[in-house]
Amino acid sequence: MPASRPSSDQILHRLSSSEYEIKLKAIREVKNQIIGNRTKKLSYIKLGVVPAVADALAEANADSDNGANLIVQSTAVIGSFACGVDEGVRAVLDAGAFPHLIRLLSVADEKVVDAAARSLRMIYQSKLAPKFEFNKEENMDFLLSLLRSENENLTGLGAGIVIHSCETRDEQNILCHAGSLEKLVGGLDGSMSQRDASLESIATILKNNPGAVSKFVELQNGRALRSVIELTRDRFSRTRLLACLCLICIKNSSSCFLQDIAIKTKLIYILLELLDDSGQVGEEASFAFSSLVAGKEDLQKLAFEANAIDKFYNHLQNPELNSKRLEGIFLALGDLCSKLECCRSRFMSLQVLNLLINALTHDEANVRTAACICLKTVSRSIKNLSAGYFMNERIVIPLVRLLSDLCTSVQVAALGAISNIVVDFTPNKSTIIQCGGIKELVHLTKSMDSSLRLNAVWSLRNMIFLADKMCKEAIFMELTASSVATLICDPEPSVQEQALALVRNFVDGCMDCVEFAFAENGIILDAVGRQLKKSPRIEIIIQGMYAVSNIASGNEFHKEAIMQMIFPQAESGPQSFLSQYLQSNDSRLRTSAAWIIVNLTAPASPGAFGRIAKLRNFGLVAQIKRMASDPCMDVKLRARVALGQIISFGDS
Amino acid sequence: MPVRVVLENTPTPSHVSAVTPRRRSVQSCTLLCAGQAFSGTQNVSSLQKDEAWRVNVRLQGCDLEHGYLCGTMEALNVPMADTPVVTFWEGEIVDARNYTFFTGKWEAAPEDDIRHWTKFTSFSPLLSQVEVDGGKSMDLSNYPYIFMRWKEQYFVNVGTDCGLTIAGFYYVCFSCSDGSISGFYYDPNSSPFQKLELKATNDGRSGFSFSSYELQ
């Protein structure tokens, strides 16, 4: 049946009527028409019905029967407009209805209070709802009065406010110290709606807050925790999911909580079972699963034993899956394969990769991102990388296309996957070169976004690991020496580190490759030297030191260039970086410094004698002698090799 | 490195016994890092004739925390193959944390283990303790030699029908000092004590060079 078109002159006129019956009838009419009907809501919002209803609410007198009746009806209409439609929430807030609804919570008429609380709950379900300021004392008094109320609508509103507005550690602590957890635990024995609201708000307060978690697990001598565990067996799937989320927050806050293998296994089985729910619970279950297993090898092992990969794979085979489901499942699989080879191996043997490849070209950016993240963790397997399972056109072509995706998070995720799959231990990276991968990667090293620059340089660094000279030349020509030098001095330290590792790999391999460091009048070598003299970060210095060490394993010219870098003036000046790093507290840095000495004093090189004399003049030989009994075995052994070489030229 | 197939069924290797992961892993050694290359020979002599195959090894991954390393092994002048034969292998590092000297699988009994480990002179100081408990109470973190088992997992560039087998595994001893590697191939169905001898290579450089990658 065709719906009647709302007429502005009719409905607006009647809503503002001074006659009670006409106004009430108009409000009821609106209420009946918009309930569950998004199109109708939007059409009435456009007509300006929301301000008219808000005016009716503001003008009504709660002390009279008629007024109370008008308030209950108009409040219900306002709640309905705010339910699930952001435009509705915005219109309600713009019309100034929010303070009226808050005011009505303290009137005597219970029906009015109920209606106002229900309406406010709807508003607080939206991100557009005003942020509740927990740090104001009067606000906390108000919130606690809601939470300790006997009225289910008021406690539900209190929980809704917590879920909506508690975001920071400080806010969690305020709520915790004010005793809100104790109040919320009371709701765990209530109706389904109360249980769910309590569970969700408890999880909000506990998330990433070890202090709040400690307080919660001790609450009522552990009875509160036992109640949550009990609710993982509830007959309603949403309650089971929310109970699991609470327990995951507890588990994730410290490894000392919920260590019992039975509980961990139970959580895994419940979440896997909840995947079967066809609604929102099923969607959210895979995200909850991700946060349960992320970074935890023991839980990944249990999930593997529970056939989690097979279960996710079975769901993925359903062609009707919506994008949220796909995203959640790929993220869950990604976390599951992040540490254990047995998981990756199962993933590969089930050929989940084929479904993942399809997802790389999905319409939704979130799905493309999740697929890339999953590919990144699956490709952490050296065994599979070496077998060449990822370096093929079916995977590389769509991945390279994603490098120019409009969404930055997709680009970053694609770079993450590419940086792994290029480590295929083959010398020529023809697959990725032929599909234009180098051009795209080099382009992203110049991005304004530092995460794109970082991951692009990282990919190139991994790509030239053990690559042949031709492959390196192709990349170097596209990248240019001056760009490499710029990246070495990038404002982001993580980019500097990857850029120095890139140089280290460029100058590895055949002797000719050392020349890359000397292109454009040695602009790269100068940048490396500058970083070694000024960077305070160990990780950056280590990469720079190995770049220098690799160059020092070249020919006479290369070795002398390094000597010039270490001792720029003929006579003694400030302490050289090499001397400084030979004495570092970090053994990795001492090792790299010792390797430079080993390479500079290699006995087969004609200039070794002169270099040894110079090293001795600057006190470095004495340092090496002391290092021959270094507590770190690697340092000690390299120092002894260097010393042996030095002695072979005659020690003074 | 693969050896010739002997057509007999080999039983499935048993699982290695778990070791309580409390001890320190072996200390890192720059010469035992991903990217490092080694070359040398494997003696495959039999009663009929003396024979040695040239062998190149490249480390592709090393995870001391988990006592794991892996890489490829290339056999260059295999008589029955047209091209060099490349295999991918995975290694267990004997660190008394993840793995002991006792193999516990791959058809290697403790007596086989001792018989092979004692072939390495650097093993002599450890023998008496290993005979007691496989070395699980030892602190090997400062020992200048690293003992390992390398097990080939698959052929990289030839099919499984190439007439070669990778059923056995290597007992390996690595010198942290100069990166030299000695090994003995063990397969009950192949000639015993086939010796592997490798030295660190440097691509014709005047010194040592180290590249690196980092998985995300």
Chai-1 contact restraints between the chains, C-beta under 6 A:
chainA,res_idxA,chainB,res_idxB,connection_type,confidence,min_distance_angstrom,max_distance_angstrom,comment,restraint_id
A,K376,B,Q216,contact,1.0,0.0,6.0,A-B,restraint_1
A,R380,B,L215,contact,1.0,0.0,6.0,A-B,restraint_2
A,I382,B,Q60,contact,1.0,0.0,6.0,A-B,restraint_3
A,I382,B,G61,contact,1.0,0.0,6.0,A-B,restraint_4
A,I382,B,C70,contact,1.0,0.0,6.0,A-B,restraint_5
A,S386,B,Q60,contact,1.0,0.0,6.0,A-B,restraint_6
A,S386,B,F88,contact,1.0,0.0,6.0,A-B,restraint_7
A,G416,B,Q216,contact,1.0,0.0,6.0,A-B,restraint_8
A,S419,B,Q216,contact,1.0,0.0,6.0,A-B,restraint_9
A,N420,B,L215,contact,1.0,0.0,6.0,A-B,restraint_10
A,N420,B,Q216,contact,1.0,0.0,6.0,A-B,restraint_11
A,V423,B,Y213,contact,1.0,0.0,6.0,A-B,restraint_12
A,F425,B,Q60,contact,1.0,0.0,6.0,A-B,restraint_13
A,N462,B,Y213,contact,1.0,0.0,6.0,A-B,restraint_14
A,F465,B,S211,contact,1.0,0.0,6.0,A-B,restraint_15
A,F465,B,Y213,contact,1.0,0.0,6.0,A-B,restraint_16
A,N505,B,S211,contact,1.0,0.0,6.0,A-B,restraint_17
A,D508,B,S209,contact,1.0,0.0,6.0,A-B,restraint_18
A,D508,B,S211,contact,1.0,0.0,6.0,A-B,restraint_19
A,C510,B,D203,contact,1.0,0.0,6.0,A-B,restraint_20
A,M511,B,G204,contact,1.0,0.0,6.0,A-B,restraint_21
A,M511,B,R205,contact,1.0,0.0,6.0,A-B,restraint_22
A,Y546,B,F210,contact,1.0,0.0,6.0,A-B,restraint_23
A,N550,B,S209,contact,1.0,0.0,6.0,A-B,restraint_24
A,S553,B,R205,contact,1.0,0.0,6.0,A-B,restraint_25
A,S553,B,G207,contact,1.0,0.0,6.0,A-B,restraint_26
A,S553,B,F208,contact,1.0,0.0,6.0,A-B,restraint_27
A,S553,B,S209,contact,1.0,0.0,6.0,A-B,restraint_28
A,T591,B,T30,contact,1.0,0.0,6.0,A-B,restraint_29
A,N599,B,G207,contact,1.0,0.0,6.0,A-B,restraint_30
A,A602,B,S206,contact,1.0,0.0,6.0,A-B,restraint_31
A,A602,B,G207,contact,1.0,0.0,6.0,A-B,restraint_32
A,A604,B,S206,contact,1.0,0.0,6.0,A-B,restraint_33
A,S605,B,S206,contact,1.0,0.0,6.0,A-B,restraint_34
A,M633,B,Q27,contact,1.0,0.0,6.0,A-B,restraint_35
A,M633,B,N142,contact,1.0,0.0,6.0,A-B,restraint_36
A,D634,B,C29,contact,1.0,0.0,6.0,A-B,restraint_37
A,D634,B,T30,contact,1.0,0.0,6.0,A-B,restraint_38
A,L637,B,C176,contact,1.0,0.0,6.0,A-B,restraint_39
A,L637,B,S177,contact,1.0,0.0,6.0,A-B,restraint_40
